[in-house]
Amino acid sequence: MKSVIFAGAACLLAALTTGCAEPPVTPIPEATRRSINTASADVSGMKDSDTSKLGARGSDEGGRLGAQQAYAAVQRNTGGGSLLGLLVLGPIGAAVGSSRGSAEAQSTEVVDDTRSNLRRAIQETDFTELLRRSIATSKAAGPVEISAVTAGAASAPGVTGAGMPVGHVIALEYRLNVYGEELVNPKIGVYVTVNAQVQSSDRKQLIHRATWVFCGDRDHFVRMGADNAAAFRAQMSQAAAVLGEAIPYDLYVSRQPRMLKVKNVCMDFSDLPSRTVQVPVVLASPQPIPLAPAATAPSPASAPPVAPTQVAAASSAGLDGTWQIDMTQLTTTYGTTSGGECPARHVAPPLTFTNGSAEGTWGKLSLASDGAITGWMKVPAMGTSMLPFIVNVSGRMENNVIQGTVSGRCTGNFVMRKPQA
């Protein structure tokens, strides 16, 4: 057993075997797009926080899992059912794998702490709210306004704030898991599938369906679980940010389907506007919408391109430099105050961004070209705890100021500004 993948969509499972008849994500047909200008959405889902099988606890379990891992590898490489593989190479490989697994296995204390940190990270992260906020603040739907995004199944309003019916109601259901490869010292990452059902405003007609798959970069499970699973928490925030942009963009702007590309299991999101330093351009003509750099002049025969409103600078390099972050209205969540409490306010030392990234012993933040920020930071604990808390940070820029929310062990708000010269 080399790879363990948790999939929640029928189309995805088919892709792993015979393949889907069509891509899991296709744009809404052009005629349907043109008929609406507003949509609402609701977000609900499930998280699988069972980490009890991750890694080998000590040398005994390492030997057993190492033998299984090596035997399975031999069977794959020899065609699975040959006599040579079953009777000769398989047992030899298992013996070698057992010895190696026993030697390389982590101690029971390390594995137990890692499993606990990862389990609590999943349980403590409000992924519904992260994804809801990401979609609500995204401008990736082009000419379609996402008028409201709510948490909870069937909770999206069918009318706008002005009382007019929305064009579409989008029901989003996600499944979040740990995925990885290898058994003794697995490399793991965040795995999220999101199923969308685009419905009429009264929810009586199903208009369109799509399924997105996000696979986080895998790393050694002990590193992912270290420091209260800071890296894994940051990856969950990244998943919400990427999916929050991809869902409205793929439905209402993109002209291309989104395929399962990475080993026919995961999706490649490198073409999103925030990652290509391009802004979706909406043309008045019926021609396909190009993704043109901001400096590209419009064709004389077409109407001037109109970029979505409140989009930040096109390059993250323009956002580099020193920033000051101020967290306010912090409250303690998850657990009792015997482990310490969050301060009501925390002003972090000045943070320096280079190429859209800032990293240090205090945490790690990524600032995208559209002004969206995601990552994690440490917040000093008050009371009995001597260790800082790990919090998730996500937000977006408006009027040269980045505002957003703090989640995780502490919850609250934050404002990030460049210091006055």
Rosetta blueprint (number, residue, H / E / L):
1 M L
2 K L
3 S E
4 V E
5 I L
6 F L
7 A L
8 G L
9 A L
10 A H
11 C H
12 L H
13 L H
14 A H
15 A H
16 L H
17 T H
18 T L
19 G L
20 C L
21 A L
22 E L
23 P L
24 P L
25 V E
26 T L
27 P L
28 I L
29 P L
30 E H
31 A H
32 T H
33 R H
34 R H
35 S L
36 I L
37 N L
38 T E
39 A E
40 S E
41 A E
42 D E
43 V E
44 S E
45 G E
46 M E
47 K E
48 D L
49 S L
50 D L
51 T L
52 S L
53 K L
54 L L
55 G L
56 A L
57 R E
58 G H
59 S H
60 D H
61 E H
62 G H
63 G H
64 R H
65 L H
66 G H
67 A H
68 Q H
69 Q H
70 A H
71 Y H
72 A H
73 A H
74 V H
75 Q H
76 R H
77 N H
78 T L
79 G L
80 G L
81 G L
82 S L
83 L H
84 L H
85 G H
86 L H
87 L H
88 V H
89 L H
90 G H
91 P H
92 I H
93 G H
94 A H
95 A H
96 V H
97 G H
98 S H
99 S H
100 R H
101 G H
102 S H
103 A H
104 E H
105 A L
106 Q E
107 S L
108 T H
109 E H
110 V H
111 V H
112 D H
113 D H
114 T H
115 R H
116 S H
117 N H
118 L H
119 R H
120 R H
121 A H
122 I H
123 Q H
124 E H
125 T L
126 D L
127 F H
128 T H
129 E H
130 L H
131 L H
132 R H
133 R H
134 S H
135 I H
136 A H
137 T H
138 S L
139 K L
140 A L
141 A L
142 G L
143 P L
144 V L
145 E E
146 I E
147 S E
148 A E
149 V E
150 T E
151 A E
152 G L
153 A L
154 A L
155 S L
156 A L
157 P L
158 G L
159 V E
160 T L
161 G L
162 A L
163 G L
164 M L
165 P E
166 V L
167 G L
168 H E
169 V E
170 I E
171 A E
172 L E
173 E E
174 Y E
175 R E
176 L E
177 N E
178 V E
179 Y E
180 G E
181 E E
182 E L
183 L L
184 V L
185 N L
186 P L
187 K E
188 I E
189 G E
190 V E
191 Y E
192 V E
193 T E
194 V E
195 N E
196 A E
197 Q E
198 V E
199 Q E
200 S L
201 S L
202 D L
203 R L
204 K L
205 Q L
206 L E
207 I E
208 H E
209 R E
210 A E
211 T E
212 W E
213 V E
214 F E
215 C E
216 G L
217 D L
218 R L
219 D E
220 H E
221 F H
222 V H
223 R H
224 M H
225 G H
226 A H
227 D H
228 N H
229 A H
230 A H
231 A H
232 F H
233 R H
234 A H
235 Q H
236 M H
237 S H
238 Q H
239 A H
240 A H
241 A H
242 V H
243 L H
244 G H
245 E H
246 A H
247 I H
248 P H
249 Y H
250 D H
251 L H
252 Y H
253 V L
254 S L
255 R L
256 Q L
257 P L
258 R E
259 M L
260 L E
261 K E
262 V E
263 K L
264 N L
265 V L
266 C E
267 M E
268 D L
269 F L
270 S L
271 D L
272 L L
273 P H
274 S H
275 R H
276 T H
277 V L
278 Q L
279 V L
280 P L
281 V L
282 V E
283 L L
284 A L
285 S L
286 P L
287 Q L
288 P L
289 I L
290 P L
291 L L
292 A L
293 P L
294 A L
295 A L
296 T L
297 A L
298 P L
299 S L
300 P L
301 A L
302 S L
303 A L
304 P L
305 P L
306 V E
307 A L
308 P L
309 T L
310 Q L
311 V L
312 A L
313 A L
314 A L
315 S L
316 S H
317 A H
318 G H
319 L H
320 D L
321 G E
322 T E
323 W E
324 Q E
325 I E
326 D E
327 M E
328 T E
329 Q E
330 L E
331 T E
332 T E
333 T L
334 Y L
335 G L
336 T L
337 T H
338 S H
339 G H
340 G L
341 E E
342 C L
343 P L
344 A L
345 R L
346 H E
347 V E
348 A L
349 P L
350 P L
351 L E
352 T E
353 F E
354 T E
355 N L
356 G L
357 S E
358 A E
359 E E
360 G E
361 T L
362 W L
363 G E
364 K E
365 L E
366 S E
367 L E
368 A L
369 S L
370 D L
371 G L
372 A L
373 I E
374 T E
375 G E
376 W E
377 M E
378 K E
379 V E
380 P L
381 A L
382 M E
383 G L
384 T L
385 S L
386 M L
387 L L
388 P L
389 F E
390 I E
391 V E
392 N E
393 V E
394 S E
395 G E
396 R E
397 M E
398 E E
399 N L
400 N L
401 V E
402 I E
403 Q E
404 G E
405 T E
406 V E
407 S E
408 G E
409 R L
410 C E
411 T E
412 G E
413 N E
414 F E
415 V E
416 M E
417 R E
418 K L
419 P L
420 Q L
421 A L
